[in-house]
Amino acid sequence: MPSTIQSDLITVSQTEIAGSRSPARFAYQRNWALAELIEYHLEGRDYVFAFEFHDDILILDSEEAPSNLQFVQVKTKTTGQKWSIHDLTKSEKGKNGSPNKLSIIGKLYENKKNFTGHSSQLRFVTNAYFSFTNPAPVTTADQLDKKTQDKITNAVQVQLGTITVDLSSLQLEQSALSVEDHENHIRGILHNFFEELFGSEHNIPVSPWYQSISDQIRVRNNYPSDRIKSFDDFIRNKCITKSEIEDFVRRVRRSRNSGDNWDIIKSQLQAEGTALQELIKIQRSWKKYTTDRLDYENKALRSLECDIANVVSTISLGDTPALKDVISSVRKRILKKLEKVASIFDSHYVDSIILWQYCEQL
């Protein structure tokens, strides 16, 4: 039975465990990946972005049935410095009798060698210029002059023992993401992303969304690769997928409507005689939950809102129940759960989740 990308990603040994990386370099790598992911999403492409698995970033063309792999290395240089072909092809001598370390390009081609039989592209991404070719967003290695092509081919052949070197599969890319100001640059990209999805008057604060996605990437990046035992493990713990971003967008859309929902909730609670002090506390909790619910790594909150949503969808409340009765009925059904999380979520916060989920399911 022929191997699949799903099986080979797990069974093929990773030849290098990521070494230390400066916070600045990781931040740039994370923001480049996010910018690339947003571009894929706006273009309507399917995608899976994996972090620190076989390379800095691994991009698959499908979560369900991947047929193509992109191995990406992201490296930065101080503004004004350039990459020489020697920088990219030099192999450092191993210490204390250990094997020589592969060059930057050698590491990329090692991935191609390890996944022979599968379609794959190799991408070297940087903020800097290349000294051996004219500035361009993307240059494939087979577009370089013959002398430079020969240097790449010879380096890969010597380092990997490979006879044939497919230069058309190697892309050298100069990212438009500034190394000094990439944080602001990516926030601008996110703002444009929201404009594309929700219109120019979206009024969605970028910072919490950016922080939420950045935290997700950081968690995936830091998850130990040696704990990945299946493709499902890989998707769940090392990747961000199109389906996750689509869910993320749905949550954004619902948050946009939260103000209108609160106005209705507030009016109904007032009609039921809820005291002003209680209204203010629930409103504060409603606003806090509007932001908190975007945090994918808040597992306690995700678990609680899931339990509440399940109860709201199954409980019989009649056609026009009083909101205080909705809250009371849901609380009774998840009493034990609420006792466990009482130290994390206060009663008004829980009530705001119940009311939110009730509005969602009307």
N, C-alpha and C positions, 0 to 999 in steps of 0.2 A: 504494500500500500504506500503510495507516494506521500512524502512528508508535506505538512502544511506550514504556513507561516505561524499559525497559532501554536503548533507543537514545537517547531524549531526555536521560537523565541524563548521557550522554557528549557529545552534540552541542550541547546548550544551554549557552551560555557562562555561566560563573559571574561575576556582576557585581561581586563584591567579594572581594578576597583578604584573608584574616583579618589584622588588625593585631596589635599587641602586646597581650598579655593577661597580667595578673598571675598568678603561680603560684597564689595563693589562689583566684582566680576559676576558673582551669582545674581546680583540684582539686575545687572544688564542682561544676562542670559534669560532670566525670568521675564523681564519686560519685552525682550525680543520675541520670546515664545508667545506671550500674550498678544502682541501686535500681529504676529503671524496667524495665530488662532482666530482672531477677529476678522482678518482678511479672508480666511477660508470660510468662515461662517457667513459673511456678507456675500460671498460668491456662490453660496449654496452648495459647497462641497462637503462630502462626508470626511470625517477625520477622527483620529485618536492621537493625542500628544502624550508621549511617555517621557519621564524625566529620570536621568541617570540610570538608564537601562540599555546596555550595549554601547551607548554613547551619551553625550551631553543631553541631546534630545533625539527621540525616535518618533517619526510621524508615520502612522498607518493610514491607509485610505478607506478603512471601514472597521467598525467594531465587530460586526457579525461575520464578515467573510473578507478579510484583508487580502489584497493581491499585490500590493506594492509597499516597499519600505523606503523611508528616507532617513539616512543617518546624518545627523547634524552636529557639527562642532562649532561652538560660538566662543570666539576669543577677542579680546580687546587690546589695543595699544594706545599709548599716550598720544593725544592729538599732535599731528605733524610727523609722527613716525610711520614708516611703511613696512610692509611685509616683502622680504626678498624670497626668491625661490629656494635659497639655502635655508632660510628660516623654516620653510614648510617641509623640506625633504631631509633635513639633517637627522641622523640617528645618534642619540647619546649613548655613550659606552656604559654598559652595566657595571655596577659596583660589586666588589667582592666575588667575582666570578659569575654573577648573575647575567642573563642574556641582555644584549643591547636593547635599549628602549626604542620602540618604533617612532618614526617621525610623525608629525601631524598628519600628513597625507598617507603615510604608511598605516596609521591606525584606522583611517577611514576605509582604505582598501582592504584591511583585514576583515572589516565587517562584510564587505562584498564577498570576500573569499569564504567566510563562514556561512554565508547565506546563498551560496551558489545554487542555482535552480529557482531562485525567486527574483522577481523584478526589484531592483533597488537603485536608488540614487544616493550620491554622496555630496554633502554640502558643507563647505567651509564658510562661515559667516563672521564678519568682522566689521568694526567701525572704521578701520584704516584703509588706506590705499594699498595697491600692490605695485611694487617698483618695476615689475617685468611686463606690465600690460597697461594700456590706456584705461583711465577711470571709466567704470561702467557698473550699473547695479548688479548685473550677473554676467560672468564670463565662463564658458565651459572650457575645460582643459584642451579640447581638440581645436579650439580657436587660437591658442597661443602659438608663438613662433616655434619652429621645429626644434631649435636648441633647447627651449624651455620644456617642450613636450618630452624630449629625450631625457632630460634630467629627472622628470617625474617618473617616466617609465623605468629608467635604470634604478632609481631609488626603490620603487615598489618591487621590482624584480629581485634586487639584492636583499631587501629586508624581509620579503615574504616568500621568495622562491617561486613567484608567479611568472608564468611565461607570457600570458596575454594580459595586457593592461588596457581596459576600456576607458579611454580618456573622455569619451562623450558623456560618461556617467558622473563626472566630477565637476561640480559647480563652485566657482569662487565668487562670493557675494559681498558687496559692500553695502552694509545696512544704512538706511537713512536715519536710524535711531541714534541720536547724539549720545556720546559716552558721558559728557558732562551734565547733560540735562534730560536724560532719558526718563526720569520720573515724571516731569512735567509733560514730556512728549507723549508718553503712554496715556496720561490722563486726558490729553487732548484727543487721542485716538478713541478712547472710551466715550468721551462726550459725543464725538461724531458717530460712533456706533449707536448710541442711544437716539441720536437725531435720525439716523437711517431707519430705526425700528419704530420710534414713537413720535417723530416729527420735531420740528425746531423748538416747539414750546413745551418740551417734555418736563422741565424743572426737576429732573432726577439728580440728586447729589452724587457726584462721581466718586468721591473719596471712600464711602463705605463699600461700594461695589468693587472698587479697585483693591481695597484691603482684603475683602472676602476672597476674590479670585487669587490674589497674591499668596494668601495664606494656604489656599488649596494647593497651589503649585509647590510651595515650600514643604508641605507635609508629604506630597507625593515624591518630591525630590529626595527627601531624607529617609523614606521608608527603605529598610535594608533589602537589597535585591536578592540576597541569599534566602530570604523568607518567602519568595515567590515560588510556589509549587505547581501552579496551573495557570492557564490563560485567564480564567476568571479572577484569580488572585492578582494577576498582572493588571487587568482592566480596573479592578476595584481599588488597588493600592498604589499604583504607579502612574496612572493615566488621568487625563481629563478628556472627555469624549464629547462629541456633538450632542448626544442626548442629554448630557449634564448641562451644557450651555443652553440648550432649548428649555430645560426645566428652570434654569436660572432666569431666562428671559420671561418665562411665564410668571415667575415670582415677582419680577420687576413690574410686569404689567398689573398684577394684582395689587402690589404696593401703591401703584399710581392711583388706584381706585379707593385706597383705604380712607382718604379724607372724606369722600362722598359717603362711604359706608358709615364712617364715624358720625357724620351729621345725622344720619337716619337713626343710628343706635342711640345717640345722645337724646334726640327728640323722644324716642320711645321710653327710655329710662326715666326721663323727666315726667312723662305722662304717667308712669307707674309709681311716681313719688320718691324716686331715688334722691337722697340728700345731695346738696351741692358739693360737699366735701368728698362724698363717695364718687361723684361724677368726675371731679378733678383728678382723683387718684386713678380711676380707670382710664381716663384720657391719657394721662402720663404713661401708664403702662401700655396702652394701645400704641402710642408713638414709639416707645422703646421696642416693643415687639416688631413693629414695622421694619426697624433696622436689624434687630437681632435675628430675625428669621432668614436673613440672607447669609448668615454664617453657617456654611456647610459643616464645619468642624465642631459645632456645638451639638454634640451627640445627645446630651441630656434634653435639650430643647427639641431637637428633631424627634426624639422618642415620645416626648410628652405631647407634642402637637399631632403626631401620628395617632396616638391613643385617643386623643380628644376628637380628631376627625372621624375615626372609626365609630366612636360612640354616637356622634352627631348624625352620621349617615344611617344608623340602624335604630336609633331610639324613636319611639312614637310620641310626638308632642302635640298633635292636633294641627289644625290649619293656622290658627293665629295665637300661638302661646305667648304668654308674658315672658319677657326676656329673663326676669328673675327666676321663672320656672325652668327655662332652658338651662340657666347656670346651675340651679339646684339639681336638676335631673342628671346632668352630665357629671357633676361632682360626685353624686352618689355612686355612679357606675365605675368611677376610677378612684374611689376613696383610698385604697391601699397605695396606688401609684402616687397620689398627692401627698400622702404621709411620708413617702420616701424622698420626695423632692421638695419638701416644705422649706428646707434650709437653703434651697437654690432659688425657688420661685415663690414670691409672696402671693397672697390671695387675689389681689387686684390684677396682678400680672396673669395669673391663671384665668381669671374671669375674662380678661381681654382676649386671650387665645380662644376661649370657648365662643365668645361673641364673634370673633373674626371667622372662625371655622363655620359657625352657623350662617353668617352672611354668605360665605363662599358656596354653601350648599343649597341656598334658596333657589 
